[in-house]
Each structure stands twice: as C-alpha cells, then as structure tokens.
Amino acid sequence: MKKIIETIKNIYRIEDLRYKLGITLLMLSVYRFGTYVTLPGVDPNALEGSARQASGGIFGLINMFAGGAFGRGSIFALGIMPYISASIVVQLLTMAVPSFQKMQKEGEDGRRKINQITRYLTIVITAVQSVGFLINLKSANPAAIISITHPEVMSNFMFMFMSLVVLTSSTMFVMWLGERITDKGIGNGISLIIMIGIIARLPFALKEEFNFKLSESGGGLVIFLVELAALFAVIMGVIMLVQGTRKIPVQYAKRIVGNRQYGGVRQYIPLKVNAAGVMPIIFAQALMFIPSTVAQFFPNYESMQGVISTFINPGSFGYSLTFAVLIILFTYFYTAISVNPVQIADDMKRNGGFIPGVKPGKATSSFIDNVMSRITFPGAVFLAIVAILPSLAGVLNINSQFAQFYGGTSLLILVGVVLDTLQQIESHLLMRHYDGLMKSGRIKGRTNVGAV
C-alpha cells in the first residue's frame, strides 16, 4: 500500500503525465455521460424490450461494448464498433489493393489519406447500423417511441431521420474522443473507450451472478466463490498470454556509443507469443456483429431459422467455431503487419549484430519468420479458447451477464488495455527516475524488438 501511495505521488509530480491522465479522464467522463443521454423522441422509462435484449446473447455483448448505451437507447448506442469495422475493411484493402498499398508506403501523407478513407467508411457503416438499430428499437419498444405513441407530435420519417443523424454524429464524436485520448492523453484512445464501457457493466454482472447463486437453482455461495477463483485463474492465464515472450539471443560484435566501443555485449530480441495483442479478438468480434446488424432489420429475428439465427447466438457451436477460426486468422494477419522479420534483420545487420549460427540478411529474416510462425500458433489457439470460454460458462449454469466477463472479448480487452496503460505510465515514471508500478520496476509491454 505504501508503494502504491508513493507511486501516485510520483505521478502527480510529473506535470506532463498529470496533464495526460487528466485529459484522458475528462474524455472518458464525457463518453460515459453520453451513454446516459437518450435519443430524442424516446421515453427512457419504457425501454423494457431493449433492456431484455441487452441481458444476454449477441445484443448483450453489443450492449457491454457500448457501456450499456444500447439497452438505454442512448445517442452512443452503437459505440465505437462501426469505426472498428471500418478499420478492418481498410486494413484488408491495404493487403489486397495495390493503390492502398501505395498509400501505406507514402509515409505520413499516405497514413493521413488512409485515415480519411476510414472515417468516410465509418459514416457509411454507422448509417447502415443506425437504420437497423432504429427498426429494432421500434419493434422492441413501441410504447417508448413518440412517433408511435404521439404521431401528431412527430412523424415516423422525422423520428427516423433525426435519430439517424444523431446516431451517426455521436459515433463520429466517440471516434474523435478516442483520437484525442491517443494524441493528447495517455494513448490507446479507442481501446480505452471500449474498456471503460466493459468495466461499467462489471458491477451489474457480479450483482446478478451473486443473486442468481443465492437463489434456489443457483448452487449457493460456495459455488460463487469457486467461480471467482476460476475467474482469477483465467485472468492470470490471459496475463501470461499477453506478456509471454521468447528471447532470441543476438550477439553483437561491437556496439559504438559516441566514440567509445564496447565488445561482446549480449542482447536479446523478445518475440512475443501473442504479438498481435487484443486486436485479433476485436477484429473478429466486429465481423461477428454483422449477422446481428442484419437481424435488426427483421423485427422477428428471434424466430429466424438457418445461418443468421445461429450467428446471433453466442452459445451455439457454429458461432463459437467461426469466432475461434477468425481469431486465429486475424492473429496471424496482425502479427504479419506488426512484426517485420526483414526489417528486424536489416536493422541487426546495420548495427553489426547477428544470431549465432545464422547468416545475416535473408537467412536471419527467414529464421525470425519461422520462429514467429511457430510461437504464434499456440498463442492464437489459446487466444481462441479464451474467447469462447463464455459459451462454456453458460453451459455450466453461469449467468449470461457474468459469463461475458468469464473470458472472451471482454476479459482479453480488459487485461490487454490495462497492461498497455500501465506500461505508458511506467515509461513516464522510469524516464524521470521514479520507481515504477511493479516491484520489478518494469511492466512487460508489447515492444516487438528491443534489448532486455
């Protein structure tokens, strides 16, 4: 406790860090306030249908990512997921379309163009999802819509048009908040917005699970404590997955610092078991939201049969299998983007470094690529297993709201974003010669190449 208090004092002493944390907390507070602002023309006291939808299934997952805004009919009901979906599409185009590849190689100007395209695509995706959300909202809560209860006050067209504009503008505003947190705050703005929405649902989920276990069919307090212990074990496993590295020794013949030479310095290249972090699960989840978006255009989606009905039920075998396969594919895809063996080999060669027994240049890049392929597979499989744990938790009689935190997207995002944020704070403290947040003085980050 004494170390934590001293760390907080150290954070307060650093003006730049204090400013970044203040901006971050302010932006996140604005976002949380917006999740409680109901759409114009909607009675918040008559949203029983949305609250029932948000208690489980795919819509419960959407509601969790939106911080409860979906079930409240909020202006932030769609959250940041349309932007994530647009980012996935643009990154896939960058891999397949030559013009996008050319823009990616143009440096800062190319990245600016790609970001602009992503924003435009976000508007399109948000508009489509807004229509589906509004159709579903009117079907589930007809008594809450003023255009239905009082058509003389507002026509159906006016309600739909006004709500479409508000939802689209709100999603773009949330995207802007995320970018400001990244630029002016502590960083990882989009991830922090998703994380804060998930954390906001955790107390309600714990309360529901506790009440459920104390009921006649729940199993009692002992079972609840066992579930908490199992959850702790899963969290530790996820932390190991996020932080896991394999160190490849790189013997440097010499290292020049100014005019002084140091020989025989042994350093390492830490290659992470999960170099992609939480991005594969976010990307895969965004794609899995597509069937639910389509289902919202059909008010009687619960009675739908076939493929769509399978993929709007997270507890089904088809949903879990598809989700797991997408996570594995996206893990390899994002690792290929974030870790460039050719660049690592070139940097080593320019600095006079080499891997013992491996020739510099192409042989070194092939060696690193082979190692990454081997260590990425078990990491991707474990990531997929953790992602589908909520389905297993549901089978074991765990309340659906708590089961969403028992693994899956929510837990992976929470662990990954928290560790990244702590790493950002840690780096500010260490740069100014203050003690870090951990006894070891260092939180393992996601740096793909560096000395240890």
C-alpha positions, 0 to 999 in steps of 0.5 A: 500500500505504501508503494502504491501511495508513493507511486501516485505521488510520483505521478502527480509530480510529473506535470506532463503525465498529470496533464495526460491522465487528466485529459484522458479522464475528462474524455472518458467522463464525457463518453460515459455521460453520453451513454446516459443521454437518450435519443430524442423522441424516446421515453427512457422509462419504457425501454423494457424490450431493449433492456431484455435484449441487452441481458444476454446473447449477441445484443448483450455483448453489443450492449457491454461494448457500448457501456450499456448505451444500447439497452438505454437507447442512448445517442452512443448506442452503437459505440465505437464498433462501426469505426472498428469495422471500418478499420478492418475493411481498410486494413484488408484493402491495404493487403489486397489493393495495390493503390492502398498499398501505395498509400501505406508506403507514402509515409505520413501523407499516405497514413493521413489519406488512409485515415480519411478513407476510414472515417468516410467508411465509418459514416457509411457503416454507422448509417447502415447500423443506425437504420437497423438499430432504429427498426429494432428499437421500434419493434422492441419498444413501441410504447417508448417511441413518440412517433408511435405513441404521439404521431401528431407530435412527430412523424415516423420519417422525422423520428427516423431521420433525426435519430439517424443523424444523431446516431451517426454524429455521436459515433463520429464524436466517440471516434474523435474522443478516442483520437484525442485520448491517443494524441493528447492523453495517455494513448490507446484512445479507442481501446480505452473507450471500449474498456471503460464501457466493459468495466461499467457493466462489471458491477451489474454482472457480479450483482446478478451472478451473486443473486442468481447463486443465492437463489434456489437453482443457483448452487449457493455461495460456495459455488460463487466463490469457486467461480471467482477463483476460476475467474482469477485463474483465467485472468492470470492465464490471459496475463501470461498470454499477453506478456509471454515472450521468447528471447532470441539471443543476438550477439553483437560484435561491437556496439559504438556509443559516441566514440567509445566501443564496447565488445561482446555485449549480449542482447536479446530480441523478445518475440512475443507469443501473442504479438498481435495483442487484443486486436485479433479478438476485436477484429473478429468480434466486429465481423461477428456483429454483422449477422446481428446488424442484419437481424435488426432489420427483421423485427422477428429475428428471434424466430429466424431459422438457418445461418443468421439465427445461429450467428446471433447466438453466442452459445451455439457451436457454429458461432463459437467455431467461426469466432475461434477460426477468425481469431486465429486468422486475424492473429496471424494477419496482425502479427504479419503487419506488426512484426517485420522479420526483414526489417528486424534483420536489416536493422541487426545487420546495420548495427553489426549484430547477428544470431549465432549460427545464422547468416545475416540478411535473408537467412536471419529474416527467414529464421525470425519468420519461422520462429514467429510462425511457430510461437504464434500458433499456440498463442492464437489457439489459446487466444481462441479458447479464451474467447469462447470460454463464455459459451462454456460458462453458460453451459455450466449454469453461469449467468449470461451477464457474468459469463461475458466477463468469464473470458472472451472479448471482454476479459482479453480487452480488459487485461490487454488495455490495462497492461498497455496503460500501465506500461505508458505510465511506467515509461513516464515514471522510469524516464524521470527516475521514479520507481515504477508500478511493479516491484520489478520496476518494469511492466512487460509491454508489447515492444516487438524488438528491443534489448532486455 
